[in-house]
Amino acid sequence: MRKPVQWGDAAKIRGALAADGWLSPDTYSKHFAPIISGAGVYLFLLTDAEAFDRAIVAYVGMSVRLSQRLSAHPVLRELQTPGYWTQRMFKPVQRGLVRETERQYIASFDPPWNVQGRVRGVAL
C-alpha cells in the first residue's frame, strides 16, 4: 500500500528545484525560461493556492520535444483544480539520458500522478 502524500514547504521545494537547475516557463516564476524544443524532464508542482505555503511534486515526465509535450499535457488538465495552483517546471537533459533522469526523479519525489501500477493522484 502506498504511503500518504506528504505536502512540503513550498518555498523550500522551489528553492531546491531551482538550485538543481529546474526552470519554469510560467512568467511569474523567479526562475523563468522559455520552454526548450529539445530533450528534458519536466514536473508539475502543485501548490495550495490558499496560502502558497505547501506544495507537492505531483507529476514527473520526460520528452525529447519538451515544447510539444507541455503544450497540452493531460495530467496538467487533471491538476487544474480550484484551490490549487500548478507550476510547470523543466530541466534540459541530453537526449540519451532522459529516461534514466526521469526514473531518478520519480524515485526521488514519488509523485502521486505518476501511475506505474497504482491509482493516479490524491484526494484534493
N, C-alpha and C positions, 0 to 999 in steps of 0.2 A: 504494500500500500504506500502511496505517495505521502510524504510529509506535507503539512500545511505550508502555504506560501508565506514567506517572511518578508514583509514590507521593510524597506530600509530608509535611512535618512537620504532624502532626495539630493541635497546639496553635496553630500559626501559621494554618492554614487556618480553624479555628473562630474565631479572633480576627478574621481578615479578614472572614469572613462576618458575624459579629456587628457589626463596625464598619460594614458595608454595609447593616445593617438586617434581617438574617435572624434569625428566631426559631425556637424548637423547641417542639413540643407534648410532647416527652419530658420527664417530670418531673425527671429527673436532670440536665437541661441548666442551665447558668448563665444562659441566655437564654430561659427558659421563657415561653410564652404559649399559651393555648388556641388551637386551630385556628379560624380565622375561617370563617364560612359564605360570605363573599364571594369576589371575584376575587383571584388572585395567582399567583405562581410558587412552585414547590417543588423541593427537591432531596433526594437521598439521599446522605449522606456515609458511605462505607464505611471503617471503621477496623479495623486489625489488633488483635484482641482480646487477643493475647498480651502486647503491650507498650503499646498505645494511643498509640504514638509516630508512626505513619504512617497516612495516610488518602488517599482519592481522592474527588472528587465523582463518584459512579457514574452518576447519572441526574438530569436536569433536566426538569421538565414545567410545565404551566400548566393552570389551570382557572378557570372563573367561579364554581364552587362547591367551594372547597378542602376543606371538611369531608367532603363526599361522596366526592371523588376520593381522598383519602388514607385513607379508612376501609378499603379493600380493594384496594390497588393491586397489579396482577400483578407488576410489577418488584420491589416490596418483598418478595414471597414468594421470588423468584429470589435475592435478595441474602441471605436468611436462611440462611447457610452456617456450619457450625461453624468457629470460629476467627476469625470476623469479626463486628463489631457495626455495625448500620446506624442512623444517626441521621436522623430526618426533620426537615427544616427548611423554612420557608416565608417568603415576603415578600409582604405585601399590595401589590397593584398596581391601578391604575384599570382597570376592565373593558375599555376600548378599547385599552389598552396591553399586555395580557397576552401576545399572540402575539409582538410585537416584543421585549418584555422577555425572554421565554423564548428567542427566537432569539439575543439578545445573550449570555445566559448560556451557552447551548450552545456558541456560538463561543468564549467565554472559557475554559470548563472542558474542552471536548471530552470529555464523559462517555462512558465505554465502553458503557453500556447504552442510550444513545440510538442508534437503529438506522436512521438515514436513509441507506439504501443500503449498509449494511455488516452484518456479523455482530455480534450483541449480546454484550456482556460481555468478560471476560478470564478466563484460567485462574486460579483461586484455589487 
